[in-house]
Amino acid sequence: MDILERITDAIAQFGYVGIAFLMLLENVIPPIPSEVIMPLAGFAVARGEMSMAGAIAAGTVGTLAGALVWFYIGSLLGLRRICSLADRYGKWLGISSQDVLAVQRWFAKRGGYWSVALGRVLPSIRTYISVPAGIAKMPFLPFLICSLLGSFVWISFLTVAGYYLGDSYERIGAILAPIGKGITITLGVLFVSWLVYRWRKNSVKTSS
């Protein structure tokens, strides 16, 4: 039985609890993609097997639970120990020290609570954005609220997409790949523009 059949069976047998559990696993074991789980849930909504609100709520709860796992790992272990463990056991979780460091740099450059909310909707970093937040000892309540907002947007998008795509829900991964790259490039351009703006502003102050 392949992974798609397992996900389909879990949603059919366990309903909302199955969705929440799968999304928890998706955040801890990245090879289980949310781009398959939630569109499948949306397809189940289209068939009348569950409600849209229930599917989105279940997916969001599971995602938050997984985010909290990585948040506390980051908070308790710190960057050096996480990188060491990722290199030793990461093949089982689909993570390496390079992945951790890349997300850590992304978080450090942007900082602030908004980076957690935004990170939850970026396919390339959404799973691990909780790690640097934990390492930085980000206050729990703001982390939870920002993660909730970002996760809700991501889960809602995938579920609604699955609802309208119907039995073509598997196309969602192919659709999201270029979108994710485009978002990443756009953010990079905006960040560089912001740096240039700050540099020019400081230059004007210095010259005056």
C-alpha positions as CSV (number, residue, x, y, z in Angstrom):
1,M,0.0,0.0,0.0
2,D,1.5,3.4,-1.0
3,I,1.5,6.6,1.0
4,L,-1.5,8.0,-0.9
5,E,-3.6,5.0,-0.1
6,R,-2.6,5.1,3.6
7,I,-3.6,8.8,3.8
8,T,-6.9,8.1,2.1
9,D,-7.7,5.2,4.4
10,A,-6.8,7.2,7.5
11,I,-9.1,10.1,6.5
12,A,-11.9,7.7,5.6
13,Q,-11.6,5.7,8.8
14,F,-10.8,8.3,11.4
15,G,-12.2,11.5,9.9
16,Y,-11.2,14.7,11.6
17,V,-9.0,12.9,14.1
18,G,-7.2,11.2,11.2
19,I,-6.6,14.6,9.5
20,A,-5.2,16.1,12.7
21,F,-2.9,13.2,13.3
22,L,-1.6,13.1,9.7
23,M,-0.9,16.9,9.9
24,L,0.9,16.4,13.2
25,L,3.1,13.7,11.5
26,E,3.5,16.0,8.4
27,N,5.1,18.6,10.6
28,V,7.4,16.1,12.3
29,I,8.2,13.8,9.4
30,P,8.3,16.1,6.3
31,P,8.1,13.3,3.6
32,I,4.4,13.1,4.5
33,P,3.2,16.2,2.5
34,S,0.4,18.5,3.5
35,E,-0.1,19.1,-0.2
36,V,-1.6,15.6,-0.3
37,I,-3.3,15.4,3.0
38,M,-5.4,18.5,3.0
39,P,-6.5,18.4,-0.7
40,L,-7.6,14.9,0.0
41,A,-9.6,16.2,3.0
42,G,-11.1,18.9,0.7
43,F,-12.1,16.1,-1.7
44,A,-13.8,14.3,1.1
45,V,-15.7,17.6,1.9
46,A,-16.8,17.7,-1.8
47,R,-18.1,14.2,-1.4
48,G,-20.1,15.2,1.6
49,E,-18.2,13.1,4.0
50,M,-17.2,16.0,6.3
51,S,-17.6,19.7,6.7
52,M,-15.2,22.3,5.3
53,A,-14.9,24.0,8.7
54,G,-14.2,20.7,10.5
55,A,-11.5,19.7,8.0
56,I,-9.8,23.0,8.2
57,A,-10.0,23.1,12.0
58,A,-8.6,19.5,12.3
59,G,-5.7,20.3,9.9
60,T,-4.9,23.5,11.8
61,V,-4.9,21.7,15.2
62,G,-2.6,19.0,13.9
63,T,-0.3,21.5,12.3
64,L,-0.1,23.6,15.5
65,A,0.7,20.4,17.5
66,G,3.6,19.6,15.1
67,A,4.8,23.2,15.3
68,L,4.9,23.0,19.1
69,V,7.0,19.8,18.9
70,W,9.7,21.6,16.9
71,F,9.4,24.8,19.0
72,Y,10.2,23.0,22.2
73,I,13.0,21.0,20.5
74,G,14.6,24.3,19.5
75,S,14.1,25.8,22.9
76,L,15.4,22.8,24.9
77,L,18.4,21.7,22.6
78,G,19.7,24.9,20.9
79,L,21.1,25.2,17.5
80,R,24.4,23.3,17.9
81,R,22.8,20.1,19.3
82,I,19.9,20.2,16.8
83,C,22.4,20.4,13.9
84,S,24.4,17.5,15.4
85,L,21.2,15.4,15.8
86,A,20.0,16.3,12.3
87,D,23.2,15.0,10.8
88,R,23.0,11.8,12.8
89,Y,19.4,10.9,12.5
90,G,18.0,13.4,9.9
91,K,17.7,10.8,7.2
92,W,14.8,9.3,9.1
93,L,13.1,12.7,9.3
94,G,14.1,14.2,6.0
95,I,16.1,17.0,7.7
96,S,19.8,17.9,7.7
97,S,21.9,20.5,9.5
98,Q,22.0,22.5,6.3
99,D,18.2,22.7,6.4
100,V,18.2,23.8,10.0
101,L,20.9,26.4,9.3
102,A,19.1,27.7,6.2
103,V,15.9,28.3,8.1
104,Q,17.9,29.8,11.1
105,R,19.5,32.3,8.7
106,W,16.1,33.2,7.2
107,F,14.6,33.8,10.6
108,A,17.6,35.8,11.8
109,K,17.5,38.1,8.8
110,R,13.9,38.9,9.2
111,G,13.2,38.4,12.9
112,G,10.0,39.5,14.5
113,Y,6.7,37.6,14.9
114,W,5.6,38.1,11.4
115,S,8.4,35.8,10.1
116,V,6.8,32.8,11.9
117,A,3.3,33.5,10.4
118,L,4.8,34.0,7.0
119,G,7.1,31.0,7.3
120,R,4.1,28.7,7.9
121,V,2.9,29.4,4.4
122,L,6.2,28.9,2.6
123,P,6.6,25.3,1.4
124,S,10.4,25.4,1.6
125,I,10.6,26.4,5.3
126,R,7.2,25.9,6.9
127,T,8.1,22.7,8.7
128,Y,11.2,24.0,10.4
129,I,10.3,27.7,11.1
130,S,9.4,26.7,14.7
131,V,13.0,25.6,15.4
132,P,14.7,29.1,15.2
133,A,11.7,30.5,17.1
134,G,12.4,28.1,19.9
135,I,16.1,28.7,19.8
136,A,15.5,32.4,20.1
137,K,13.2,31.8,23.1
138,M,10.3,33.5,21.4
139,P,7.4,34.1,23.9
140,F,5.0,31.2,23.7
141,L,1.7,33.1,23.2
142,P,2.9,35.3,20.3
143,F,4.5,32.2,18.7
144,L,1.2,30.3,19.1
145,I,-0.9,33.1,17.6
146,C,1.4,33.7,14.6
147,S,1.6,30.0,13.9
148,L,-2.1,29.7,14.1
149,L,-2.6,32.5,11.6
150,G,-0.1,31.2,9.1
151,S,-1.2,27.6,9.5
152,F,-4.9,28.6,9.1
153,V,-4.2,30.3,5.8
154,W,-2.1,27.4,4.4
155,I,-4.6,24.7,5.5
156,S,-7.6,26.7,4.2
157,F,-5.9,27.2,0.8
158,L,-5.1,23.5,0.4
159,T,-8.5,22.3,1.6
160,V,-10.4,24.6,-0.6
161,A,-8.2,23.7,-3.6
162,G,-8.9,20.0,-3.0
163,Y,-12.6,20.8,-2.8
164,Y,-12.6,22.5,-6.2
165,L,-10.1,20.2,-7.9
166,G,-12.1,17.1,-7.0
167,D,-10.4,13.8,-8.0
168,S,-7.6,15.9,-9.5
169,Y,-6.4,16.9,-6.1
170,E,-2.9,15.4,-6.7
171,R,-2.2,18.3,-9.1
172,I,-1.9,20.6,-6.1
173,G,1.8,19.7,-5.6
174,A,2.7,20.5,-9.2
175,I,0.8,23.8,-8.9
176,L,2.4,24.8,-5.6
177,A,6.0,24.1,-6.6
178,P,6.5,27.2,-8.9
179,I,4.3,29.3,-6.6
180,G,6.6,28.5,-3.6
181,K,9.7,29.4,-5.7
182,G,8.1,32.6,-6.8
183,I,7.2,33.6,-3.2
184,T,10.8,32.9,-2.1
185,I,12.3,34.9,-4.9
186,T,9.9,37.8,-4.2
187,L,10.8,37.8,-0.5
188,G,14.4,37.9,-1.4
189,V,14.0,40.9,-3.7
190,L,11.9,42.7,-1.1
191,F,14.6,42.1,1.6
192,V,17.4,43.3,-0.7
193,S,15.3,46.4,-1.5
194,W,14.8,47.1,2.2
195,L,18.5,46.8,2.8
196,V,19.3,49.2,0.0
197,Y,16.6,51.6,1.4
198,R,18.2,51.5,4.9
199,W,21.7,52.0,3.5
200,R,20.6,55.0,1.5
201,K,18.7,56.5,4.5
202,N,21.8,56.0,6.7
203,S,24.0,57.5,4.1
204,V,21.8,60.6,3.9
205,K,21.9,61.0,7.7
206,T,25.7,60.6,7.7
207,S,26.3,63.2,4.9
208,S,24.0,65.7,6.6
